[in-house]
Amino acid sequence: MNCIIIEDEIPAQRILKSFINKIPSLTLVNTFKAAIEANSFLNANNNIDVVFLDINLPDMSGLDFIKTIKNPPAIIITTAYPDYAVSSFELDTIVDYLVKPFSFNRFLKAINKAKSRIETVKSSIVEDTEETIFLNVDKTLHKLTLNAILFIESDRNYITVVTETQKLSYIDSLKNWTAKLPENQFVQVHKSYIINSKFVDKISGNTIYVRANKIPIGRTYKQELLKVLGV
């Protein structure tokens, strides 16, 4: 995790740096004495995961500083004043409140809280990108994650959508599916098949292997397939 320190007292900076150096997963990117400088830095850099922030700073308070950041990372307050604890936790981005002087064990507990928060946020982002749809098959609605589709097969008026755990068949056409699928990931390889390129294991001649499934490659589709695969 990348972190920065915003602290105007040199002894406090030294303690934080010493604690940070003891944790292999933490990388100190920069240290600031004033909130204004840190504000410019954070708004220009989105690779900071944790901020160690004093409340009493020379140009503005740490709590006011948080409100000026576009996308605040996880904030760990480090202060000699316990009075702000209640008001600080009203800000969702603050994960812990360390009152000086604090021990390394207490510091480590705050880091674990920050790590847990960051992992939760990242997990929610991944979930949001997993687009799902419902297919009405035999009067039953089946939830389907688009990225989990291995391939789609057309047989006359029927479509079969295949994942590693499902095989759903119903009346539809490949043409209707083209607009539903993420671009540059799904590619038509035959008049009867669309495949998910991330599940391609190998190509042998005019046959493509998608997991354990052998799928024919149409002559007019091969060039586009190779382009999507970056070959």
N, C-alpha and C positions, 0 to 999 in steps of 0.2 A: 504494500500500500504506500502510495506517495503522500507525504505530509509536509506541512509548513508550520512554522511557529510565528505567532504574532504576540510579542512580549517586549515591553520597553525596559525591563530590568535585566541587566547582564547576568547576575547570579542565577536568576530564574531560567534564563536561556540556557545556561551551562547545565543545569540540572536536567532540563528537558532533553537536551542533546545527549547527555550521558545515558538517560533512560532509553531514548530512541535507538541508540547504538547497540543496546543490549538485545534488541528484538530484530531478528533477521528479516522478518516480513515487512518492516518499516524502512522507508527511504526518505531521509530529510532532503527536500528539494530547495528550500529557501527559508530565511529567517528575516522577520521585519520588526522594527520598533514602533512603526506607526500604521494605523489602519488604512490611511489613504493609499499608501504604497501597495499594501496587500490587496486592496480592492482592485486596483488596476491590474495587478498580476493575476488574480483569480478570474476576473472577467475576461482575460485574454487566454487563460489556460484552463482546459476542462479535464486535465489528467490528475488533479489533486483529489485524494480520497478523504484525508483527515486534516483538520485545522486545529491546532492547539492555541486557544485564544484567551488572552487576559481580558478582563472587563474594563479595568481602569487604564485607558490609553490616553496619550497626550492630545490627540486631535478629535476623537469621538469615542464613545463607549463601545465595548465589544458587542453589546446587544443591538445598538444602533447600526453597527458595522454589518451584522448579519443580514439586516433588512436591505442593505445596498447590493448584495450579491445576487446575480441573476439566477444561478443554479447552485445553491449552497451545498458543499460536501458535508460529511459528518463533522460536527463541531464538538470538541471537548474543551469545556471552560476550565481555565487554570487561574485561580484568583485567591487573594488573601481574605476576601470578604464573603462570608456565607450568606449574607442578607439577600443576595440576588438569586438564590437557588430556585425559589418558587416561580418567580417571574421568568427566569431563563428557560425552565422546562415547558413553558407555554409555547416556545418555538420548537416545532417538530424536528428541526435539523440538529438540535443539541442532544447528544447521546449520553453525556455524563458531565458531572460538575465536580472538579477537584479543588479542594481547599488547601492552600499552602500552609505549612509544608506537608506534602503527601509522600507516602512511601512508594517504592518501586512496585510492590504487590498491588497497591491501590491503582497505580498507573496502568499496570498490566490488565487489571479488571476493566478499566475504561477502554483499553485497546480491544479487548475481546467483545465489548458491547458495540464498539464502532464496526468491527469486522462483521458481527452478526447483522447489523443494520445494512451494511453495504451489500452483503450477500443476499439479503431479503429484497433489496431494491433491484439488484441485478436479476434475480429470479423472476420478479414481477415483470421486468422488461422483456425477458425471454418469453414469458407466458403471453404477454400482449402481442408479440410478433407471431405466435403460433395461431394463425387464422384457422377458424373452424367453420364448417357448414353442416346442415342437417339434410340427409337424403331420405326421401319418403319411399321406402321399399316394402312392398306387401303390407301397406297400411301401418307401418312402423317407422318412426323417425329415428334414424341412426346418426349419431354425432361423429363427424369425420374431421380429422386434422389434415389440412391440405399437404403440409410438408411430409406427412407420414405415408402418402400415396406412393406406391412402387411404380405402378403403371395403370393405364386405362385401356381397355380393349373394347373395340366395337364389333358387333356381330349383327348385321342387318339393322334392325331398329332398336337393338338392345346395347346397353353399355354395362361393362363390368369394371368396377373400381376395386383395385387390389392393394391392400396394405399387408404388413407382416402378420396381422391378426384378423383381418376382415376380407371378405370377398362379397361385394354388393352388386347385384344385377337389377336393372330396371330400364324402362323405355326412355331413351335419350340419344343424343348424337355427340360425336367428338367435337363437332363445330361449336356446340353450346358450351363445352368444357374449356375451350381455349381462352375465353374471357375470364374464367374463374381462377385460372392457375397462375402462380407467380411467374413473371417473365424471367428468361435466362436461367431457369431451373428445369422447367418442363419443356420437352421438345417432341414433336411428332416425328416418328422414325419409320412409319409405314401408314398406309391409308387406314389401317385398322388399329394402330397403337400410338399412344402418347406415353413417354416414359419420364420418370424423375431422374435427372442426370446425377444427383448426389448418391444414388444407389447403384450406379453402373459399376460392375466388377471388371468386365473385360469385353472386348469386341474381337470376334474371330470371323474374318470374311464378311459375310452379310448377315451375321447373327450377333445380337447384343445380349449380354448376360446381365440381368437385373436381379441381384441376389441369386436365387437358384432358378430363375425363370429365363428360358431361351426365347428371344423375341426377334422376328425377322426385320431386316432393315431394307426399306424400299430404295431403289436406285436413285430416285429423285429427292430423297430425304437425307441421304448420307452426308452431303456437304454441310448442311445446316447442323446436323448432329455433331460432326467433328468440330465445327466452329464453337458450339456451346460447350463442348468438352475441352476446348482449348488445345486441340491437337493440330 
